[in-house]
Amino acid sequence: MNRNQVLPLTTLSIDPQTLERVDLTLPVAYLGNGFLTLQDLPRVAAEAHHILDGDGFECSIQTQFLKDRVVLDLTISGHLRMPCQRCLGDYEVQITDQRRFVLVSTEAEADDFPLDDDSQEPLVASPNTDLLATIEDEILLALPSAPKHPESVCQLDPSAKASEPESPFKVLKNMKKKN
């Protein structure tokens, strides 16, 4: 392929059945925008505290020929209600993520891809590339490991704050006194 190649444009439907089998080996440029519900993303839904109608993620996918390589630009935007680790109430996590993948032909080529540029990652292109799994992976990576409201927002039970757990070392202190 030459440096100025223009690929024919193909519209990509953002639905789970289509995204599970995208042929990224074809010499075409994909363009797709759409919404994925949490039901479409079961691994992400498993992280949710509550799921309401309308919860999900807007996704935009575009492939293009750039600097002698085919790249896939992925943009994800949406929210998820996770349990707050402080008060156990709903904590709404907003996610906006943009990622650029450089399409490579083999796992070996992906392993050899330089890791010095965080703005690009290798993605092995195949006739059955699972872009739904890639989208789900990116959302999971963007989630906080311990989601918490700011302390001033948490609705803590006042009685839970007042009673401090007994120190496990208090038993040892009492044992020493007996000897």
C-alpha positions in Angstrom: 0.0 0.0 0.0 1.3 3.4 -0.8 1.4 6.3 1.7 -1.5 8.2 0.2 -3.9 5.3 -0.3 -7.5 6.1 0.2 -9.6 3.1 1.3 -13.2 2.6 0.3 -15.6 3.6 3.1 -17.8 0.9 4.7 -20.4 1.7 7.4 -19.9 -0.5 10.5 -23.0 -1.2 12.5 -22.5 -0.9 16.3 -24.4 -3.9 17.4 -23.0 -7.0 19.2 -23.5 -9.5 16.4 -21.6 -7.3 13.9 -18.8 -6.3 16.3 -18.0 -9.8 17.3 -16.9 -10.6 13.7 -15.3 -7.7 11.9 -13.0 -8.5 9.0 -10.1 -6.1 9.6 -8.0 -7.7 6.9 -10.1 -6.2 4.1 -8.8 -3.1 2.3 -11.6 -0.9 3.4 -12.1 2.0 5.9 -14.7 1.3 8.5 -16.8 4.0 10.1 -19.4 3.3 12.8 -21.2 5.2 15.6 -23.7 3.8 18.0 -24.8 2.8 21.5 -24.1 -0.4 23.4 -26.3 -1.2 26.4 -24.8 -2.9 29.5 -26.7 -6.0 28.4 -24.5 -6.0 25.3 -21.4 -5.9 27.6 -21.8 -8.7 30.1 -18.3 -8.4 31.7 -18.9 -4.6 32.3 -22.5 -5.2 33.5 -21.0 -7.6 36.2 -19.2 -4.6 37.7 -22.4 -2.5 37.9 -24.2 -2.0 41.2 -27.5 -1.1 39.5 -28.5 -1.2 35.8 -31.2 1.2 34.6 -32.7 1.5 31.1 -30.4 3.7 29.1 -27.2 2.7 30.8 -24.4 2.0 28.4 -21.8 3.5 26.2 -21.6 5.5 23.0 -19.0 4.1 20.7 -17.3 5.4 17.6 -15.0 3.3 15.4 -13.0 4.5 12.5 -10.2 2.8 10.5 -7.9 4.7 8.2 -4.6 4.4 6.4 -2.1 6.5 8.2 1.7 6.6 7.9 2.0 3.3 6.0 -0.3 1.5 8.5 -4.0 0.9 9.0 -5.1 2.3 12.4 -8.4 1.9 14.2 -9.6 4.8 16.4 -12.0 3.9 19.1 -13.9 6.4 21.2 -16.1 5.3 24.1 -18.2 7.5 26.3 -20.8 6.6 29.0 -21.4 5.8 32.6 -21.7 2.9 35.0 -23.1 2.8 38.5 -20.7 0.9 40.7 -20.9 0.4 44.5 -19.0 3.0 46.5 -16.4 1.3 48.6 -17.0 3.7 51.5 -20.8 3.8 51.8 -21.9 1.0 49.4 -24.3 3.3 47.7 -24.4 4.0 43.9 -21.4 5.7 42.6 -21.7 6.9 39.0 -18.5 6.4 37.1 -18.2 8.5 33.9 -15.9 7.1 31.3 -14.6 8.8 28.2 -11.8 7.0 26.5 -10.0 7.4 23.2 -7.7 4.7 21.9 -5.7 4.2 18.7 -4.9 0.7 17.6 -2.3 -0.1 14.9 -3.5 -3.1 13.0 -0.8 -5.8 12.7 -1.0 -9.2 10.9 0.4 -11.6 13.6 0.8 -12.1 17.3 4.6 -12.0 16.8 4.3 -8.5 15.1 2.2 -7.4 18.1 4.8 -8.7 20.5 7.5 -6.8 18.7 5.5 -3.5 18.6 7.4 -0.7 20.4 5.8 0.1 23.8 7.4 3.6 24.1 4.3 5.3 22.6 1.2 4.9 25.0 -1.1 6.5 22.4 -1.0 3.5 20.2 -1.5 -0.2 20.8 -1.2 -3.2 18.4 -4.3 -5.1 17.5 -4.0 -8.3 15.5 -6.3 -8.0 12.5 -8.1 -11.1 11.4 -11.2 -11.9 9.3 -13.1 -12.5 12.6 -11.8 -9.7 14.9 -13.9 -9.4 18.0 -14.2 -5.6 18.4 -17.0 -6.1 21.0 -14.4 -7.8 23.3 -11.9 -5.0 22.6 -14.5 -2.3 23.5 -15.4 -4.2 26.7 -11.7 -4.6 27.6 -11.1 -0.8 27.2 -14.1 0.0 29.4 -12.9 -2.4 32.1 -9.4 -0.9 32.0 -10.9 2.6 32.5 -12.9 1.6 35.6 -11.5 2.7 39.0 -10.3 -0.2 41.1 -11.9 1.2 44.3 -14.7 3.7 43.3 -15.6 6.1 46.2 -17.6 9.2 46.6 -15.8 12.2 48.1 -16.1 11.8 52.0 -18.5 14.8 52.1 -20.9 13.1 49.7 -21.0 9.5 51.2 -24.2 8.7 53.1 -22.5 6.7 55.9 -24.6 5.2 58.7 -23.7 7.4 61.8 -23.7 4.3 64.1 -21.2 2.6 61.9 -18.8 5.5 62.3 -19.1 5.7 66.1 -18.4 2.1 66.8 -14.8 1.3 66.2 -13.8 -2.4 65.8 -11.9 -3.9 68.8 -8.2 -4.3 68.3 -7.2 -7.9 67.8 -4.1 -7.1 69.9 -6.2 -6.3 73.0 -6.5 -10.1 73.6 -2.7 -10.4 73.6 -2.4 -7.6 76.1 -4.8 -9.3 78.5 -3.0 -12.6 78.1 0.3 -10.9 79.1 -1.3 -9.5 82.3 -2.4 -13.1 83.4 1.2 -14.4 83.3 
